[in-house]
């Protein structure tokens, strides 16, 4: 039955017989095949679906291949929506056997990255040789911004042989004005859909066979304003009437009452069994014989549906077998209003019966939806508890959150499984207190069950493993709050509670023990423990969490001074993701690789990885994924000489930052302060230090190390401007304390940075010999000095001069020359005809957008950068192409084959 339900969504509705020929609208649709989007937008009852079903179904097959998707309110979950879109496209005759296979594979992952899904789908669509028209019917039922954004992305990148047709009661929130200006949009609206006087006459007299006089047709057409549904209802009401003229004369009044009046007339003339059937089944979004029998208590549902279809009582068949139907939306709305007013006590019972039928047929979403509509909250909660494993496996969090919002809070609180699941969602949104309250409620509910008694909740695996899950979540809560001891305590309790085969709980517990060790600065223990956590996740078959764990493990190896090892882990994880057909967490992996490339001085490589991450969509696998891309882009902007752009990107990162699972070892405010210091904006950096920076006399814990080293940079920079021995002495004392702590913990990565700063502090003080010695120790102590060159270069001109001094004195000559090699400017005056080949991937992206109608601010928004950053990119492009204007850059790009 579930398969038939899916088929009903993908089936082109059969147009009713006796349609009025409307060649003018067919011509509109024909023009639409040359545009990316044809929008058919009008209120209910204007014949949008009928028009599309008729005109697209009758087009010659060789000219057009149609993929149809009928939408409803249950399709607002992005994973569900795009799964159905791919399924619809695969039904099109022009579709290849492999079309959408990669996208569907990505959609199977928890919380799939939608832009990656769409990129895979678009690649398949570009390979099509014949035209395909994708119809999205009833799009007004979609209100999820994530879905709207995805459709807008698809429309922006459609190949010329693929066209989208959207039928909706309201305009979707797409950039319609821009599409209209580009000639990518064809619109059919209510004014075009209304019956003209001639079409109204043809319908009333030729199709409905009423034989009305011209003046009566004109009166109906005028009073309905060509509204097709109203004309259809009027025609039904006129059947068999003797006083036609009198009825039409009385047919007047405010449009708000026309439909109610006509439906009342239609229902009043139906036999009582049909009227009762219509009102009893009005609660259903889709109808099939057995379901109708379950709701009405009868046994003739299938026969009744066939009779209603033949009587043209606003019943739309949804498949070729006449198994599934739906009422015309307008008709259904009025039927429901009538049912609520005439037999309100029956409505809840009908929803309850529908829910039980759907439960018996393993259609959980419909079962839960009707249970909620019936007000059976306790039963709905049990259904939801049983649905948790499937929901978590497919990461359809939006669906589940919608259910939870419909439940009274006390029902959620009484169900430990639902309470914990809801708390997890609160955690992801940053509501730590709300998360803790849900965990407290769940533990109280579990403790209230007498020993040896059966719990009052659905007996599921989720319930049995819940104590260990709660302990893991409490560890995550403590981690988010910076409570290292609490993190370890709860993680150990989770290990005690978890069974030997509960790999998810064991992996989570080991992971938080590793994170706690990392927060304490014990990187060796952190690496060993977290590696075992990733192994547990692998044993659980949870690929996405394994990949996300690899991101964390790579960060730990970087803290240990082994970025090369971190790179190998990330590259191996990307190969695994490709082999398994998942894109989830790959954006995070590319961000890490981008940071490693930047640290190694490979700025083009860094940009390629970050551009790839952006194309995959905003990482959603970890809390860090919400902001980390912007941090990496900010650091890259600072390296590229755009400090204003860097500050802007870091501000965007701060807006997206939420306390999550990982220790905050690199606070964004301190990153911003470092950019300000490098720019010479010392007063602003001093404001940070006064408000949020450490005092210098507090404990030198690892979680404060980044802040301490930022304060040292500020003190050294202030000393160079206004020499003051107090400042430089304070900086050196602080460096000694941090150095001792890092050395005791064996943090090689920290020691390299600390020794670099010791060299700068001694150099500022005029102690060149001590500075050279510190610099020598920095290179000697770096396990992989060739991949941390930016650590030296980011310190600017003082470090460059110190490196040259070190080279003259034979200090770490090989490594020094490698770093200095990246500071050599290009030979002046050289600009070959192939200068366009020097453009980076990011600059090529900017150039392509310059070759559009977008304004500068619009291009910046498209690229998620500030306008200042865009100006910097544009200056580089102009310099490389030897031009001074946007138009000239586009022209030169075309000459060189770049565009």
Residue pairs with C-beta under 8 A, 6 or more apart in sequence:
1 288
1 361
1 363
2 361
2 362
2 363
4 288
4 319
4 321
4 323
4 324
5 286
5 324
5 363
6 84
6 87
7 319
7 324
8 70
8 286
8 318
8 319
8 323
8 324
9 69
9 70
9 71
9 72
9 84
9 88
9 318
10 67
10 68
10 69
10 70
10 84
10 87
10 88
10 91
11 68
11 70
11 318
11 319
11 320
12 53
12 56
12 57
12 66
12 68
12 135
13 49
13 50
13 53
13 68
13 70
13 137
13 316
13 317
13 318
14 53
14 317
15 50
15 53
15 54
15 57
16 50
16 312
18 206
18 207
19 50
19 54
19 207
20 195
20 199
20 202
20 203
20 206
20 207
21 202
22 51
22 199
24 192
25 51
25 55
25 188
25 192
25 193
26 55
28 38
28 186
28 188
28 192
29 38
29 51
29 52
29 55
29 56
29 165
29 186
29 188
31 186
32 38
32 163
32 165
32 186
33 64
33 131
33 133
33 163
34 186
35 163
35 183
35 184
35 185
35 186
36 155
36 158
36 163
36 164
36 179
36 184
36 185
37 155
37 163
37 164
37 165
37 166
37 174
37 179
37 184
37 185
37 186
38 163
38 164
38 165
38 166
38 185
38 186
38 187
38 188
39 165
39 166
39 168
39 171
39 172
39 176
39 185
39 186
39 187
39 188
40 48
40 51
40 52
40 165
40 166
40 167
40 168
40 188
40 189
40 193
41 166
41 167
41 168
41 169
41 170
41 171
41 187
41 188
41 189
41 190
42 48
42 169
42 188
42 189
42 190
42 193
43 169
43 190
44 169
44 229
44 329
44 330
44 333
45 227
45 228
45 229
45 230
45 259
45 328
45 330
46 190
46 193
46 194
46 227
46 228
46 229
47 193
47 228
47 229
48 137
48 167
48 168
48 193
49 137
49 138
49 167
49 316
50 228
51 188
51 193
52 135
52 137
52 165
52 167
56 64
56 66
56 68
56 133
56 135
56 165
57 66
59 66
61 93
63 131
64 131
64 133
65 92
65 93
65 94
65 95
65 130
65 131
65 132
65 133
66 92
66 132
66 133
66 135
67 88
67 89
67 90
67 91
67 92
67 95
67 132
67 133
67 134
67 135
68 88
68 91
68 135
68 137
69 84
69 85
69 87
69 88
69 134
69 135
69 136
69 137
70 137
70 138
70 318
71 81
71 84
71 136
71 137
71 138
71 139
71 141
71 142
72 138
72 141
72 285
73 141
73 285
74 80
74 365
74 366
74 369
74 399
75 81
75 84
75 141
75 142
75 147
76 141
76 142
76 143
76 144
76 147
76 398
76 402
77 144
77 396
77 398
77 399
78 112
78 114
78 144
78 146
78 147
78 150
78 398
79 107
79 111
79 112
79 394
79 395
79 396
80 396
80 399
81 142
81 144
81 147
81 150
82 103
82 107
82 114
82 117
82 118
82 121
82 150
83 104
83 107
85 121
85 134
85 136
86 99
86 100
86 103
86 104
86 107
86 121
87 100
88 134
89 95
89 99
89 100
89 121
89 125
89 132
89 134
90 99
90 100
92 132
92 134
93 130
94 128
94 129
94 130
94 131
94 132
95 128
95 132
96 124
96 127
96 128
98 124
99 124
99 125
99 128
100 121
100 124
101 124
102 120
102 121
102 123
102 124
102 581
103 117
103 118
103 120
103 121
103 124
105 581
105 582
106 112
106 113
106 116
106 117
106 120
106 581
106 582
106 583
106 584
107 117
108 394
108 582
109 395
109 543
109 544
109 582
109 583
109 584
110 392
110 393
110 394
110 395
110 544
110 584
111 395
111 397
111 544
111 584
111 620
111 621
112 395
112 583
112 584
113 583
113 584
113 586
113 587
113 616
113 617
113 618
113 619
113 620
114 146
114 149
114 150
114 153
114 617
115 150
115 153
115 615
115 616
115 617
116 583
116 586
116 587
116 615
116 616
116 617
117 583
118 150
118 153
118 154
118 157
119 615
119 616
120 583
121 154
122 154
122 157
122 158
122 159
125 132
125 158
125 159
125 161
125 162
126 159
128 159
128 161
128 162
129 161
130 161
131 161
131 162
131 163
132 161
132 162
132 163
133 163
133 164
133 165
134 162
134 163
134 164
134 165
135 164
135 165
135 166
135 167
136 151
136 164
136 165
136 166
136 167
137 167
138 167
138 168
138 329
139 166
139 167
139 168
139 172
140 168
140 169
140 170
142 148
142 172
144 398
145 173
146 398
148 172
148 173
148 174
151 164
151 172
151 174
152 174
152 175
154 164
155 164
155 174
155 179
155 184
158 164
166 172
176 185
178 853
179 185
180 187
181 853
182 853
193 226
193 228
194 225
194 226
194 227
194 228
195 203
195 221
195 226
195 228
195 231
196 226
197 217
197 218
197 221
199 226
200 217
200 220
200 221
200 224
200 226
200 231
201 212
201 214
201 217
201 221
203 231
203 235
204 210
204 212
204 217
204 220
204 231
204 234
204 235
205 211
205 212
205 217
208 235
208 238
208 239
210 235
210 238
210 239
210 244
212 220
212 238
212 244
213 245
216 244
216 245
216 248
219 248
219 249
219 251
220 231
220 234
220 248
220 251
221 231
223 251
223 252
223 258
224 230
224 231
224 234
224 258
225 255
227 258
229 259
229 328
229 330
229 331
230 258
230 259
230 262
232 314
233 259
233 262
233 263
233 265
233 266
234 251
234 262
236 262
236 265
236 266
236 269
236 312
236 313
237 247
237 262
237 265
237 266
237 269
238 244
238 247
239 269
240 269
241 247
251 258
251 261
253 261
259 330
259 334
260 334
260 337
263 331
263 334
263 335
263 338
264 338
266 313
267 275
267 278
267 338
270 278
270 313
273 304
274 304
274 307
274 308
274 311
274 313
276 296
277 292
277 296
277 298
277 304
277 308
278 308
278 313
278 335
279 335
279 338
279 339
279 342
279 343
280 295
280 296
280 339
280 346
280 350
281 287
281 292
281 295
281 296
281 350
282 327
282 332
282 335
282 336
282 338
282 339
283 295
283 336
283 339
283 347
283 350
283 351
283 354
283 370
283 373
284 291
284 292
284 295
284 354
285 326
286 318
286 324
286 325
286 326
287 301
287 305
287 315
287 324
287 325
287 326
287 327
288 301
288 302
288 305
288 323
288 324
288 325
289 301
289 302
289 303
289 304
289 305
289 323
290 301
290 302
290 357
291 301
291 354
291 357
291 358
292 298
292 301
292 302
292 304
292 305
293 299
293 300
293 301
294 353
294 354
294 356
294 357
295 350
295 353
295 354
295 357
297 353
298 304
305 315
305 322
305 325
306 322
308 315
309 315
309 317
309 322
309 325
313 331
314 327
314 328
314 330
314 331
314 332
315 325
315 326
315 327
315 328
316 325
316 326
316 327
316 328
317 324
317 325
318 324
318 325
318 326
326 332
327 335
339 346
339 347
340 347
348 373
348 374
348 375
349 374
351 370
351 371
351 373
351 374
352 370
352 371
352 374
352 376
354 366
354 370
355 366
355 367
355 368
355 369
355 370
355 371
355 374
355 376
355 379
355 380
355 383
356 367
358 364
358 366
358 367
358 370
359 367
359 383
364 383
364 386
364 387
364 390
365 399
367 383
368 380
368 383
368 384
368 387
368 403
371 377
371 379
371 380
371 383
372 380
372 403
372 406
372 407
377 407
377 408
377 411
378 411
380 403
380 406
380 407
381 407
381 411
381 412
381 414
381 415
381 418
381 457
382 457
382 458
384 400
384 403
384 404
384 407
384 415
384 418
385 415
385 417
385 418
385 457
385 458
385 460
385 462
385 463
386 458
386 460
387 400
388 400
388 417
388 418
388 421
388 460
388 462
389 460
389 461
389 462
391 397
391 399
391 400
392 421
397 425
400 421
400 425
401 422
401 425
404 412
404 418
404 421
404 422
404 425
407 418
411 418
412 418
412 419
412 422
412 438
413 419
413 438
413 441
413 445
414 441
414 445
415 445
415 457
416 441
416 442
416 443
416 445
416 446
416 457
416 463
416 466
417 442
417 457
417 458
417 460
417 462
417 463
417 466
419 438
419 439
419 441
419 442
419 445
420 438
420 439
420 442
420 466
420 469
420 470
420 473
422 438
423 434
423 435
423 436
423 437
423 438
423 439
423 442
423 473
424 435
424 473
426 432
426 434
426 435
426 438
427 435
427 473
427 476
427 477
427 480
428 623
428 658
429 658
430 658
430 659
432 477
432 480
432 481
432 659
435 473
435 477
436 477
439 470
439 473
439 474
439 477
442 466
442 470
443 470
446 455
446 466
446 467
449 455
449 456
455 463
457 463
462 469
465 498
465 499
465 502
465 504
465 505
467 497
468 494
468 497
468 498
468 499
468 502
468 505
468 509
469 494
469 505
471 490
471 491
471 493
471 494
471 497
471 505
471 509
472 490
472 491
472 494
472 505
472 508
472 509
472 512
474 486
474 490
474 493
475 486
475 487
475 488
475 490
475 491
475 494
475 508
475 509
475 512
476 508
476 512
476 661
478 484
478 486
478 487
478 489
478 490
479 487
479 512
479 515
479 516
479 519
479 661
479 662
479 663
480 659
480 660
480 661
481 659
482 519
482 663
482 664
482 703
484 516
484 519
484 520
485 516
487 512
487 513
487 515
487 516
487 519
488 512
488 513
488 516
490 512
491 508
491 509
491 510
491 511
491 512
491 513
491 516
492 509
492 513
494 505
494 506
494 508
494 509
494 512
495 506
495 509
495 510
497 505
498 505
498 506
498 509
503 536
503 537
503 539
503 540
503 542
504 536
504 537
504 540
504 542
504 545
506 536
507 533
507 534
507 535
507 536
507 537
507 539
507 540
507 542
507 545
507 549
508 533
509 533
510 529
510 530
510 532
510 533
510 536
511 529
511 530
511 533
511 534
511 549
511 552
511 661
512 661
513 529
513 533
514 525
514 526
514 527
514 528
514 529
514 530
514 531
514 532
514 533
514 556
515 526
515 530
515 552
515 661
515 662
515 663
517 523
517 525
517 526
517 529
518 526
518 530
518 556
518 559
518 663
518 665
518 702
519 663
519 665
519 702
519 703
520 701
520 702
521 701
521 702
521 705
521 741
521 742
521 745
521 747
522 745
523 556
523 559
523 560
523 745
523 746
523 747
523 749
524 560
524 746
526 556
527 553
527 556
527 557
527 560
530 549
530 552
530 553
530 556
531 553
533 549
534 546
534 549
534 550
534 553
537 545
537 546
537 549
538 546
543 576
543 577
543 580
543 582
544 582
544 584
544 585
544 621
546 573
547 573
547 576
547 577
547 582
547 584
547 585
547 586
547 588
547 589
547 621
548 585
548 588
548 621
548 622
550 569
550 570
550 572
550 573
550 585
550 589
551 570
551 573
551 585
551 588
551 589
551 592
551 621
551 622
551 624
552 622
552 662
553 566
553 569
554 566
554 567
554 569
554 570
554 589
554 592
555 566
555 592
555 662
557 563
557 565
557 566
557 569
558 566
558 596
558 749
559 665
559 747
559 749
559 750
560 747
560 748
560 749
560 783
561 747
561 748
561 749
561 751
561 752
561 782
561 783
561 784
561 788
562 748
562 749
562 783
562 784
563 596
563 599
563 600
563 784
563 787
563 788
564 784
564 787
566 592
566 596
567 593
567 596
567 787
570 589
570 592
570 593
570 596
571 593
573 585
573 589
574 586
574 589
574 590
577 583
577 584
577 585
577 586
577 589
583 616
584 621
585 619
585 621
585 622
586 616
587 612
587 613
587 616
587 617
587 618
587 619
587 621
587 625
587 629
588 613
588 619
588 621
588 622
588 624
588 625
588 628
590 609
590 610
590 612
590 613
590 616
591 609
591 610
591 613
591 619
591 625
591 628
591 629
591 632
593 609
594 605
594 606
594 607
594 608
594 609
594 610
594 613
594 632
594 636
595 606
595 632
595 635
596 787
597 603
597 605
597 606
597 609
598 606
598 632
598 635
598 636
598 639
598 790
599 787
599 788
599 789
599 790
599 791
600 786
600 787
600 788
600 789
600 790
601 789
601 790
601 793
601 822
603 636
603 639
603 640
603 840
604 840
604 841
606 632
606 636
607 636
607 840
607 841
607 842
608 841
610 629
610 632
610 633
610 636
611 841
611 842
611 845
613 619
613 629
614 629
614 864
618 625
618 626
618 629
619 625
619 626
619 628
619 629
620 626
622 660
622 661
622 662
623 658
623 659
623 660
623 661
623 662
624 660
624 662
626 656
626 657
626 658
626 660
627 652
627 653
627 654
627 655
627 656
627 657
627 668
628 653
630 649
630 650
630 652
630 653
630 656
630 864
631 649
631 650
631 653
631 666
631 668
631 671
633 649
633 864
633 865
634 645
634 646
634 647
634 648
634 649
634 650
634 653
634 671
634 675
635 646
635 671
637 643
637 645
637 646
637 649
637 865
637 869
637 872
638 646
638 675
638 678
638 794
639 790
639 794
640 872
641 872
642 868
642 869
642 872
643 675
643 676
643 678
643 679
644 866
644 868
644 869
645 865
645 866
645 868
645 869
645 872
646 675
647 672
647 675
647 676
648 865
648 866
648 868
648 869
649 865
649 866
649 869
650 668
650 671
650 672
650 675
651 672
652 864
653 668
654 668
654 669
654 672
657 668
663 703
664 703
665 702
665 703
665 705
665 706
666 706
667 706
667 707
669 688
669 692
670 688
670 692
670 693
670 706
670 707
670 710
672 688
673 684
673 685
673 688
673 689
673 693
673 710
673 714
674 710
674 713
676 682
676 684
676 685
676 688
677 685
677 710
677 713
677 714
677 717
678 794
678 796
680 717
682 714
682 717
682 718
682 721
685 714
685 717
686 714
686 718
689 710
689 711
689 714
692 707
693 707
693 710
693 711
693 714
694 704
694 707
694 708
694 711
696 708
696 711
696 730
696 733
696 734
698 704
700 708
700 734
700 737
700 738
700 741
701 741
702 741
702 745
702 747
702 750
705 738
705 741
705 742
705 750
708 734
708 738
709 738
709 753
709 754
709 757
711 731
711 734
712 731
712 734
712 735
712 757
712 761
713 757
715 727
715 728
715 730
715 731
715 734
716 727
716 728
716 731
716 757
716 760
716 761
716 764
718 724
718 727
719 727
719 728
719 731
719 764
719 765
720 764
720 798
728 761
728 764
728 765
731 757
731 761
732 758
732 761
732 762
735 754
735 757
735 758
735 761
738 750
738 754
739 751
739 754
739 755
739 758
742 750
742 751
742 754
743 751
748 781
748 782
748 783
751 778
751 781
752 778
752 781
752 782
752 785
752 788
752 791
753 791
755 774
755 775
755 777
755 778
755 781
756 774
756 775
756 778
756 791
756 792
756 795
756 799
758 774
759 771
759 772
759 774
759 775
759 778
759 799
759 802
760 771
760 795
760 798
760 799
760 802
762 768
762 770
762 771
762 774
763 771
763 798
763 802
764 798
768 805
771 802
771 805
772 802
772 805
772 806
772 809
772 811
775 802
775 803
775 806
775 811
775 812
776 806
776 811
776 812
779 785
779 812
779 815
779 816
780 812
782 788
785 815
785 818
786 815
786 818
789 818
789 819
789 822
792 799
792 803
792 819
793 799
793 800
793 819
793 822
793 823
800 820
800 823
803 816
803 819
803 820
804 820
806 812
806 813
806 816
807 813
807 816
807 817
807 820
831 880
831 882
833 896
834 896
835 880
835 881
835 882
835 896
836 880
836 881
836 892
836 893
836 896
836 897
836 898
837 896
838 880
839 847
839 877
839 880
839 898
842 873
843 873
843 876
843 877
843 880
844 898
845 863
846 859
846 863
846 870
846 873
846 874
846 877
847 877
847 889
847 890
847 893
847 898
847 899
848 899
849 859
849 862
849 863
850 859
850 874
850 877
850 886
850 889
850 890
851 890
851 893
851 899
852 859
854 862
856 867
856 870
856 871
857 867
859 870
860 866
860 867
860 869
860 870
863 870
865 873
874 886
874 889
877 889
878 884
878 885
878 889
881 888
881 889
881 892
881 893
881 896
882 892
883 889
883 891
883 892
890 899
893 899
